[in-house]
Structure formats: structure tokens, C-alpha cells
Amino acid sequence: MGFVANNEELQLRQPRSDELQFLTIPATPENTPVVTMSDPAGDHMAARGTEIQDVATSNNCNDTPTLEKESSPPEHYEPAARRISTDENYTDGEEDSDEYLYASLDPNTTLAIPITNPSAFPIQRLQEVQAQYYPSTHVTNMLVHKTPSGPITKVAADIQDGSVNHLFIRDTRLINALGLALPAFDTINLDTTQLRLDETFTIDIFPGQRPNEVDEWIMGDLVSARHAYLYWLDERRSADPRSPPYAAEAKAIARKTGRRYPDVMREIEGVWKLEQGSNGREYRENRVRYLGENPTYPEGAEEKRVVRSMFG
């Protein structure tokens, strides 16, 4: 955690003191990465003579940040540095490591913890990457934001060769799926059981930005995309379709959503087979869990759409 390389324990040659139980290793040119995430968005806006409000201090992922003048004191950030005990009786146990590392900090402090393996972020689940609109998109840096003893409030990522420059993840379910946990909160261990079936993501770009401007610094929120199977149910106008999906339907949905036909057809057929299988009732009755929605339609609506479904 922090900026101590390879989790090495540093030996401090310093007298013990009853008043000083922990020492914080500050960031130096030798232990600080060359590429940092100091807030390039703020630098960019400052160059244009504009101040930018902190865009992600809320725990609510539905709060959309706006670019406006700051009206409140800025949030205080503390780099997450390793703390070395001067107490020889201390044993480094994981059960209380979080409290130990940050016990001396103000509880309202927001920690910015660098993620050690940002390349583990599932970038191929981004629909714009999957559809080859931005095939070279990759994550260069990621930070976990949390209070000393509280939950993770957001994850921030620097994006290169994508539709945005800076990405925020504030949906608790998506944060949990990244597997960022004790003791360090600095390693992605993707847990796909926290995700929906074949879940993909889109990016909601913050209001007031101009994505078509080459020099514009673009920021957005990572959000769950609507599942292709739900679009197919809309096409059939039935929550319980009687026949399997047709290619014409999948192609129409692909055009509507800006995705590739093979990806759309694969997702629709995958859920169709699960719902028609031996454990189909589990998937049909828990669509909110597996798909995010459980739509309903008027009875008899499917028969009116069957001709179009078969022949496009």
C-alpha cells in the first residue's frame, strides 16, 4: 500500500517515544511513480481559467457532478502511506491492519490509495471497446477513495485512447465486483459473481462537456448497460417468449444499440438457453438479479410481433 516498493519493511533507526507510536513515510522522488493522478482534470480546467468542483465526493452514484465554481471548502485528501510501528511488541496481524494503518488520521480524511494492477480492470466489458469503436482503450492508473475506517466511496481511473480521459466508479455493486478489500484495498480481484449475466458497461459523460473537442478533458461515470435480452423481450412484447430469438431481431437490436450483431445474439441466446433449461425457473423469477430488470407486457402482444420477428 502507498508508495513502499514490493511491500518491503523499512528499518527505522530512531529512538522510541511514548508520544510517537507511528511514523509516516512521505512520498519522495525515489518512491513516487512518475505518472501520478494529481488531478489532471483540475489542471486542464485551470489552464482555461476555470475552477472545477470536486466531481465525486458523494457516496450516491446517481449524483451527477457538474463543472462549476466551487462553493464549499475542498475535500482533504491524504496519500495512503505505509506506517511503521516503533513498538517492538506489535505483531502485524491482518485482523486490525486497516485501523492500525490509519488510526492517527482524521476520520473525515479521504484516502487516495493507488491500485497496483489497473490492467486487471475488465476493459473489454465496455461496450465501446467491445464494439471496436475504441479498441486500444486501456487504463493507466486507478485510485481507491475511502475514509480511514469507512467504506470505499469511489474508484477513479485514468483512461488512454478511449472516449473519456477520466472515469469514476461510484456504483457500490460494481466497486464490490472489483474485489478491493482488506488489508490494502489496492488490488483488483474481479468477482464476476457480483456482476449480472454477461454484464457490459457504458459511460455517462458529465454534463457541460464537449466530447467532440480534441483538447477537451472528458470525464464520466461507469454505469451498467441494459442487457440485450431485455431489448429482445421488448421486441417480442412478452415476458415469456414462446420461440427462440431470430437473427433479424438481434440485428435490429444491434443497430439500435450501436453494438455488434454477434455480441448481441450471443447474449440473447445465452439467457434464452438458461431460462429454458432445467433451472430455468430460477432465472425467469430472478431477472432483476441476473439482468437488472423484470419487464412486464400486456397479454397477447407477442402474437402481433411474431411475423416481424421472423422476417425482419
C-alpha positions in Angstrom: 0.0 0.0 0.0 1.1 3.5 -0.6 4.5 4.0 -2.2 6.8 1.5 -0.4 8.1 -0.8 -3.1 7.5 -4.5 -3.0 6.0 -4.3 0.5 9.4 -4.0 2.0 9.6 -3.3 5.7 11.8 -0.3 6.4 14.1 -0.4 9.4 13.9 2.9 11.3 16.9 3.8 13.5 15.1 6.3 15.7 14.6 6.5 19.5 11.3 5.3 20.8 8.8 7.8 22.1 5.6 7.5 24.1 4.2 10.3 22.2 5.1 9.0 18.8 3.9 5.4 18.1 3.8 5.5 14.3 5.9 7.1 11.6 4.6 8.0 8.1 6.9 7.5 5.2 6.4 10.5 2.9 6.3 10.4 -0.8 9.8 11.1 -2.3 11.1 11.2 -5.9 12.6 7.7 -5.2 9.3 6.0 -4.2 6.7 8.0 -6.1 5.5 6.8 -9.6 6.5 9.0 -12.5 2.9 9.1 -13.7 0.6 10.2 -10.9 -3.1 11.1 -10.7 -2.8 14.5 -9.0 -6.0 15.7 -10.8 -5.2 16.4 -14.4 -8.8 17.4 -14.9 -8.3 20.3 -12.5 -5.0 21.3 -14.2 -6.7 21.3 -17.6 -9.6 23.5 -16.4 -7.2 25.8 -14.5 -5.3 26.3 -17.8 -8.5 27.6 -19.3 -9.1 29.9 -16.4 -11.9 27.8 -14.9 -12.1 26.1 -11.5 -13.6 22.7 -11.3 -15.7 21.4 -8.4 -14.7 18.0 -6.9 -16.7 15.7 -9.1 -17.1 12.7 -6.8 -17.4 13.5 -3.1 -20.9 12.0 -2.9 -21.5 8.3 -2.0 -24.6 8.4 -4.1 -23.6 7.2 -7.6 -26.7 9.0 -9.0 -25.4 12.4 -8.1 -24.1 13.8 -11.4 -21.1 16.2 -11.0 -21.2 19.5 -12.8 -18.5 21.8 -13.9 -19.0 25.0 -11.9 -17.3 27.3 -9.4 -16.5 25.8 -6.0 -18.9 27.0 -3.3 -17.6 24.9 -0.4 -14.2 24.1 1.1 -12.3 21.5 -0.9 -12.2 17.9 0.3 -9.0 17.0 2.1 -7.0 14.1 0.6 -4.3 12.1 2.3 -1.9 9.9 0.3 -2.0 6.4 1.6 1.5 5.8 3.0 2.7 2.8 5.0 3.0 3.4 8.7 5.9 1.7 10.6 5.4 0.8 14.2 8.1 1.7 16.7 6.6 -0.6 19.2 8.6 -3.8 19.3 5.7 -5.7 20.8 3.4 -5.0 17.9 2.5 -8.0 15.7 1.5 -7.3 12.1 -1.9 -9.1 12.0 -4.4 -8.6 9.2 -7.3 -8.5 11.6 -6.7 -4.9 12.6 -4.3 -3.8 9.9 -6.8 -1.2 8.5 -7.3 0.5 11.9 -3.5 0.3 12.5 -2.5 1.9 9.3 -4.9 4.8 9.5 -5.6 5.2 13.2 -3.9 8.5 13.5 -5.8 10.2 10.7 -8.8 12.4 11.0 -11.9 10.2 10.4 -13.1 12.8 7.8 -9.9 12.4 5.7 -10.3 10.9 2.3 -7.6 8.4 1.4 -6.3 8.1 -2.1 -4.9 4.6 -2.5 -3.2 3.6 -5.8 -4.3 0.3 -7.3 -1.3 -1.9 -8.0 -2.9 -3.8 -11.0 -5.0 -1.4 -13.0 -4.7 -3.6 -16.1 -6.9 -6.1 -14.3 -9.9 -3.8 -14.8 -12.3 -5.6 -17.2 -12.0 -3.1 -20.0 -13.5 -5.5 -22.6 -16.8 -5.2 -20.8 -17.0 -1.6 -22.0 -19.5 -1.6 -25.0 -17.5 1.0 -26.9 -14.4 -1.2 -26.6 -16.3 -4.5 -27.3 -17.8 -2.9 -30.5 -14.3 -1.8 -31.6 -15.1 1.9 -31.5 -12.1 2.4 -29.2 -10.2 -0.9 -29.5 -7.0 0.5 -28.0 -8.6 1.8 -24.8 -6.7 0.9 -21.6 -6.4 2.0 -18.0 -3.2 3.7 -17.0 -3.8 4.5 -13.3 -6.5 3.8 -10.7 -7.2 5.2 -7.2 -9.4 4.0 -4.4 -11.0 6.8 -2.4 -12.2 5.9 1.1 -12.2 7.3 4.7 -9.8 5.7 7.2 -12.4 3.4 8.7 -15.3 3.7 6.3 -16.2 2.0 3.0 -14.9 2.8 -0.4 -16.7 5.9 -1.8 -15.5 5.8 -5.3 -12.8 4.4 -7.6 -11.2 6.8 -10.2 -9.3 5.7 -13.3 -7.2 7.5 -15.9 -8.1 6.3 -19.4 -6.0 6.4 -22.5 -7.2 6.1 -26.1 -10.9 6.0 -25.0 -14.0 8.2 -25.2 -13.1 9.8 -21.8 -9.9 10.8 -20.1 -11.1 10.2 -16.5 -13.6 7.6 -15.3 -15.4 7.4 -12.0 -16.9 4.2 -10.5 -19.4 5.0 -7.7 -21.9 2.2 -8.0 -21.3 0.1 -4.9 -22.1 -3.2 -6.6 -19.5 -2.5 -9.3 -16.9 -1.5 -6.7 -17.6 -4.7 -4.8 -17.2 -6.7 -8.0 -13.6 -5.3 -8.4 -12.8 -7.2 -5.1 -10.9 -4.3 -3.5 -10.7 -5.4 0.1 -8.6 -5.6 3.3 -5.9 -5.3 4.2 -4.7 -2.9 1.5 -7.6 -2.1 -0.8 -5.1 -1.7 -3.6 -5.5 -4.9 -5.7 -8.3 -5.8 -8.2 -9.6 -9.3 -7.7 -12.5 -9.4 -10.1 -15.5 -11.3 -8.6 -17.9 -12.0 -11.6 -20.5 -13.4 -9.2 -21.2 -9.8 -8.2 -22.0 -9.0 -11.9 -25.1 -9.8 -13.9 -25.2 -12.3 -16.7 -22.8 -11.1 -19.5 -22.8 -7.6 -17.9 -21.4 -4.8 -20.0 -20.8 -1.2 -19.2 -21.4 2.2 -20.8 -20.1 5.6 -19.8 -22.3 8.6 -18.8 -20.3 11.7 -19.7 -20.8 14.6 -17.3 -23.0 17.5 -18.4 -21.4 20.6 -19.7 -18.5 18.9 -21.6 -17.7 18.8 -25.3 -16.6 15.3 -26.3 -16.0 16.3 -29.9 -13.4 18.8 -28.9 -10.0 17.2 -29.3 -8.3 19.2 -26.5 -11.2 18.8 -24.0 -10.6 16.8 -20.9 -13.6 14.5 -20.7 -14.9 12.8 -17.5 -17.7 10.3 -16.9 -19.3 7.7 -14.7 -19.2 3.9 -15.4 -22.7 2.5 -15.4 -24.2 -0.9 -16.1 -25.6 -1.3 -19.7 -29.1 -2.6 -20.4 -28.9 -6.3 -21.2 -29.5 -7.3 -24.9 -32.1 -9.9 -23.7 -34.2 -7.2 -22.2 -34.3 -5.4 -25.6 -35.3 -8.7 -27.1 -38.2 -9.0 -24.7 -39.2 -5.5 -25.7 -39.1 -6.7 -29.3 -41.3 -9.7 -28.6 -43.6 -7.6 -26.2 -43.6 -10.7 -24.0 -42.0 -11.6 -20.6 -42.3 -15.3 -21.6 -41.4 -15.7 -25.3 -42.6 -18.9 -26.9 -39.9 -19.3 -29.6 -36.1 -18.7 -29.7 -34.6 -15.5 -30.9 -34.2 -14.9 -34.6 -31.2 -13.3 -36.4 -33.4 -10.4 -37.7 -34.3 -9.5 -34.1 -30.7 -9.5 -32.9 -29.6 -7.4 -36.0 -32.3 -4.8 -35.3 -31.2 -4.6 -31.6 -27.6 -4.3 -32.6 -28.4 -1.3 -34.9 -30.5 0.3 -32.2 -27.8 0.0 -29.5 -24.7 0.6 -31.7 -23.3 -2.9 -30.9 -22.1 -5.8 -33.0 -24.6 -8.4 -34.0 -22.5 -11.4 -32.8 -22.3 -9.9 -29.3 -26.0 -9.2 -29.1 -27.0 -12.6 -30.5 -24.7 -14.4 -28.1 -26.1 -12.6 -25.0 -29.7 -13.2 -26.1 -29.2 -16.8 -26.8 -27.3 -17.3 -23.6 -30.1 -16.1 -21.4 -32.7 -17.9 -23.5 -31.0 -21.2 -23.0 -30.7 -20.6 -19.3 -34.3 -19.7 -18.9 -35.4 -22.8 -20.9 -33.0 -25.2 -19.2 -33.6 -27.4 -16.2 -33.0 -24.5 -13.8 -35.0 -22.0 -15.9 -37.4 -21.0 -13.2 -34.6 -19.6 -11.1 -33.5 -17.3 -13.9 -37.0 -16.3 -15.0 -38.2 -15.4 -11.5 -35.0 -13.5 -10.6 -34.4 -11.4 -13.6 -33.7 -8.3 -11.5 -30.8 -10.1 -10.0 -29.5 -11.7 -13.2 -30.4 -9.0 -15.8 -31.2 -5.8 -13.8 -34.9 -5.6 -14.8 -38.0 -7.7 -14.9 -40.2 -6.1 -17.6 -44.0 -6.8 -18.0 -46.1 -6.6 -21.1 -49.9 -6.8 -22.0 -51.1 -10.3 -22.7 -51.4 -11.3 -26.3 -48.9 -8.7 -27.5 -46.3 -11.3 -28.7 -48.6 -12.7 -31.4 -48.8 -9.3 -33.1 -45.0 -9.1 -33.4 -44.1 -12.6 -34.5 -44.2 -12.0 -38.2 -41.7 -9.1 -37.9 -39.6 -11.2 -35.6 -39.2 -14.0 -38.1 -38.7 -12.0 -41.3 -37.4 -8.6 -40.0 
